[in-house]
Amino acid sequence: MSDTETSAPVSAEENGAADMMDVNAGPAVEMRGVNKWFGEFHVLRDINLNVRRGERIVVCGPSGSGKSTMIRCINRLEEHQKGDIIVDGIELTNDLKKIDEIRREVGMVFQHFNLFPHLTILENCTLAPIWVRKMPKREAEEAAMHYLERVKIPEQANKYPGQLSGGQQQRVAIARALCMNPRIMLFDEPTSALDPEMIKEVLDVMVDLAKSGMTMLVVTHEMGFARQVANRVIFMDAGQIVEQNEPEQFFTNPQHDRTKLFLSQILH
Ligand SMILES: Nc1ncnc2c1ncn2[C@@H]1O[C@H](COP(=O)(O)OP(=O)(O)OP(=O)(O)O)[C@@H](O)[C@H]1O
């Protein structure tokens, strides 16, 4: 179990809140009949997905199939129009308090690291813990150094993002997300903007995170990573989940023609 998931299960009785769900009992993420449109364009079509706690899911599929949109709906970077999304026991609605709550539970790493260029690495990592979690500065810095050590770049703490390589910046982005102590991590093509020699250093950090028990949803074309760490691979096409299976079955025995075609294009 990871140090991000060490909190004891909180029951409704312990909380004294009779109507509160035991968030550790249900799935980490539940999507039921989720649909989304961009204008006329139906981008997500009846998505049903349960993510168990500690599960590591890789999402793959052709460009434009809705992978990013699907995971961005989980922390409300995109708004769905139909269906239910429940994250860590909290149902996503327009309630801003709930959206804030969910964003604290869900960390996200993007393709383009999105670090603040005018802040040092340490300041990038402590910004949200100090301002959103109201953590004392010293505590936030200690936590940030802990995670920078975990992604193996503590010596870069006082540099600026522009002084780091792409792979190092992405590792900072992962550390920064972990500083918020998330229970779920979303990765949206975290290695696709990196030079080939830097991909492995970022994947190694993600493998380490997966081993620690973090619940992860990862949009990636890195099928080696999927084989190594995923419990489940999901294939999306045209806004639908076409097929999902554990990696061995998914890669050796795909069921749908669209999956077979996709795999034949990306696996050599
Ligand atoms: N804000 C937006 N407004 C309108 N259309 C959008 C918007 N964001 C995405 N789309 C469209 O929705 C479709 C799905 O996009 P999405 O980024 O989810 O796909 P994807 O599977 O992640 O693709 P890729 O692998 O290329 O990143 C694409 O056709 C895209 O052009």
PDBQT file of the ligand as one rigid body, heavy atoms in Angstrom, charges set to zero:
ROOT
HETATM    1  N1  LIG A 301     -12.862  21.307 -26.575  1.00  0.00    +0.000 N 
HETATM    2  C1  LIG A 301     -13.234  20.644 -27.665  1.00  0.00    +0.000 A 
HETATM    3  N2  LIG A 301     -14.127  21.154 -28.531  1.00  0.00    +0.000 NA
HETATM    4  C2  LIG A 301     -14.532  20.478 -29.622  1.00  0.00    +0.000 A 
HETATM    5  N3  LIG A 301     -14.065  19.242 -29.964  1.00  0.00    +0.000 NA
HETATM    6  C3  LIG A 301     -13.174  18.689 -29.135  1.00  0.00    +0.000 A 
HETATM    7  C4  LIG A 301     -12.692  19.348 -27.961  1.00  0.00    +0.000 A 
HETATM    8  N4  LIG A 301     -11.807  18.540 -27.349  1.00  0.00    +0.000 NA
HETATM    9  C5  LIG A 301     -11.714  17.420 -28.112  1.00  0.00    +0.000 A 
HETATM   10  N5  LIG A 301     -12.532  17.513 -29.174  1.00  0.00    +0.000 N 
HETATM   11  C6  LIG A 301     -12.717  16.489 -30.194  1.00  0.00    +0.000 C 
HETATM   12  O1  LIG A 301     -13.206  15.321 -29.561  1.00  0.00    +0.000 OA
HETATM   13  C7  LIG A 301     -12.624  14.173 -30.132  1.00  0.00    +0.000 C 
HETATM   14  C8  LIG A 301     -11.996  13.343 -29.042  1.00  0.00    +0.000 C 
HETATM   15  O2  LIG A 301     -10.888  14.050 -28.529  1.00  0.00    +0.000 OA
HETATM   16  P1  LIG A 301      -9.934  13.409 -27.443  1.00  0.00    +0.000 P 
HETATM   17  O3  LIG A 301      -8.825  14.367 -27.208  1.00  0.00    +0.000 OA
HETATM   18  O4  LIG A 301     -10.732  12.970 -26.267  1.00  0.00    +0.000 OA
HETATM   19  O5  LIG A 301      -9.420  12.131 -28.215  1.00  0.00    +0.000 OA
HETATM   20  P2  LIG A 301      -8.201  11.177 -27.912  1.00  0.00    +0.000 P 
HETATM   21  O6  LIG A 301      -8.680   9.798 -28.134  1.00  0.00    +0.000 OA
HETATM   22  O7  LIG A 301      -7.624  11.492 -26.568  1.00  0.00    +0.000 OA
HETATM   23  O8  LIG A 301      -7.193  11.577 -29.072  1.00  0.00    +0.000 OA
HETATM   24  P3  LIG A 301      -5.584  11.706 -29.111  1.00  0.00    +0.000 P 
HETATM   25  O9  LIG A 301      -5.055  10.305 -28.961  1.00  0.00    +0.000 OA
HETATM   26  O10 LIG A 301      -5.317  12.278 -30.465  1.00  0.00    +0.000 OA
HETATM   27  O11 LIG A 301      -5.206  12.618 -27.986  1.00  0.00    +0.000 OA
HETATM   28  C9  LIG A 301     -11.650  14.661 -31.201  1.00  0.00    +0.000 C 
HETATM   29  O12 LIG A 301     -12.300  14.569 -32.448  1.00  0.00    +0.000 OA
HETATM   30  C10 LIG A 301     -11.406  16.086 -30.829  1.00  0.00    +0.000 C 
HETATM   31  O13 LIG A 301     -11.133  16.872 -31.965  1.00  0.00    +0.000 OA
ENDROOT
TORSDOF 0
